Amino acid sequence: MAPDDGDLAQVLAEVRARAAAERRARAEHVAVADDAVPRALGRLDATADPFRVSLASNRWLVGRPLLALKRLLRRFLTPILLQQAEYNATVASLVRMLFEDLDREVTLLRAETRRLALEIDARAARASGAGRDDGVAALGARVATLEAGLGALAERLARLEQATAGLR
């Protein structure tokens, strides 16, 4: 026995309202992460090379001996600093690639979610007019799956932000 048009419309309205609220909540969360991760990546790039640290001293009396000591230490530490600079650059590159991959996945999932929401609306309109609900439930389940995937990506993006938070 098929539900009547009123029941179907009510169920669809509830599903749409819940999905819209979840999308808004995730979009707000991802927007924060979208802003924070590029800033953290910028800071990571700015501090990746330990040789960028200037060797200067503002001390009048002991400035020259301190500067000579700093230069001597840098010369002895050069092999370690080169290795650290290479490691830092690799980590920065990897984090950037991961962020870009996640950002692409989120963009694709958002587009697919919008497309499916439009398709659900079109099928619901046809079902309301014809008294049928063929495929509307399946589309609703697909949208819910995509939204769950979008939520998982938002969580991964938040974890990436937390992982780069120490780089600020």
C-alpha positions in Angstrom: 0.0 0.0 0.0 1.5 3.3 -1.1 1.5 6.3 1.3 -0.9 9.1 0.3 0.5 12.4 -1.1 0.2 14.2 2.2 2.4 11.6 4.0 5.0 11.6 1.2 5.2 15.3 1.1 5.6 15.5 4.9 8.3 12.8 4.9 10.2 14.5 2.1 9.9 17.9 3.8 11.4 16.4 7.0 14.2 14.7 5.1 15.0 17.9 3.2 15.0 20.0 6.4 17.2 17.6 8.3 19.6 17.3 5.3 19.8 21.1 4.9 20.5 21.6 8.6 23.3 19.0 8.5 24.8 20.6 5.3 24.8 24.0 6.9 26.5 22.7 10.1 29.2 20.9 8.0 29.7 23.9 5.7 30.3 26.2 8.6 32.8 23.7 10.1 34.6 23.2 6.8 34.7 26.9 6.1 36.7 27.4 9.4 39.1 24.6 8.4 39.4 25.9 4.9 40.7 29.2 6.3 42.9 27.7 9.0 44.8 25.1 7.0 46.1 27.5 4.3 47.3 29.8 7.0 49.1 26.9 8.8 50.6 25.9 5.5 51.9 29.4 5.0 53.5 29.4 8.4 55.0 26.0 7.7 56.5 27.2 4.5 57.8 30.3 6.2 59.6 28.3 8.9 60.6 25.2 6.9 64.2 26.3 6.3 66.3 26.7 9.4 68.9 28.7 7.4 66.4 31.6 7.1 67.1 32.4 10.8 69.2 35.5 10.8 72.4 35.6 12.7 72.4 39.0 14.4 72.9 40.4 17.8 71.7 43.7 19.3 74.1 43.5 22.3 76.7 46.2 22.1 79.5 44.8 24.2 79.2 41.1 23.5 77.5 41.2 20.1 80.5 40.4 18.0 81.7 37.4 20.0 78.1 36.1 20.1 77.7 36.5 16.4 81.0 34.6 15.8 79.8 31.8 18.1 76.4 31.6 16.2 78.2 31.4 12.9 80.5 28.7 14.2 77.6 26.7 15.6 75.7 27.0 12.3 78.8 25.7 10.4 79.0 22.6 12.7 75.2 22.1 12.5 74.9 22.5 8.8 74.6 18.8 8.0 71.8 18.4 10.5 70.1 21.7 9.5 70.2 20.6 5.8 68.6 17.3 6.7 66.0 19.2 8.8 65.3 21.6 6.0 64.7 18.8 3.5 62.4 17.0 6.0 60.4 20.2 6.7 60.0 20.8 2.9 58.8 17.2 2.4 56.3 17.5 5.3 55.0 20.8 4.0 54.6 19.4 0.5 52.8 16.3 1.8 50.4 18.3 4.0 49.6 20.6 1.1 48.9 17.7 -1.2 46.6 16.1 1.4 44.8 19.3 2.0 44.3 19.8 -1.8 43.1 16.2 -2.2 40.6 16.6 0.7 39.4 19.9 -0.7 38.8 18.4 -4.2 36.9 15.5 -2.6 34.7 17.9 -0.5 34.0 20.0 -3.6 33.0 16.9 -5.6 30.8 15.6 -2.8 29.1 19.0 -2.4 28.4 19.1 -6.2 27.0 15.6 -6.2 24.9 16.3 -3.1 23.4 19.4 -4.8 22.7 17.4 -8.0 21.0 14.6 -6.0 19.0 17.1 -4.0 17.7 18.6 -7.2 16.9 15.2 -8.6 15.1 14.3 -5.4 13.0 17.4 -5.7 12.2 16.7 -9.3 11.2 13.1 -8.5 9.2 14.2 -5.5 7.3 16.6 -7.6 6.6 13.9 -10.2 5.6 11.5 -7.4 3.3 14.0 -5.8 1.6 14.7 -9.1 1.4 11.0 -10.1 0.8 9.6 -6.6 4.0 7.5 -6.8 7.3 7.5 -4.8 9.5 5.4 -7.2 13.1 6.0 -6.4 12.7 8.9 -4.0 13.6 6.9 -1.0 16.7 5.5 -2.9 17.8 9.0 -3.7 17.2 10.1 -0.2 19.4 7.3 1.0 22.1 8.2 -1.6 22.1 11.8 -0.4 22.4 10.7 3.2 25.4 8.5 2.2 27.0 11.4 0.4 26.4 13.7 3.3 27.9 11.2 5.7 30.9 11.0 3.3 31.1 14.8 3.3 31.0 14.8 7.1 33.8 12.3 7.2 35.9 14.5 4.9 35.1 17.5 7.1 36.4 15.5 10.1 39.6 14.5 8.2 40.1 18.2 7.3 39.6 19.1 10.9 42.2 16.5 12.0 44.5 17.9 9.4 44.0 21.4 10.8 44.7 20.1 14.3 47.8 18.3 13.1 49.1 21.6 11.6 47.9 23.7 14.5 51.3 23.2 16.2 53.0 24.9 13.2 51.4 28.3 14.0 
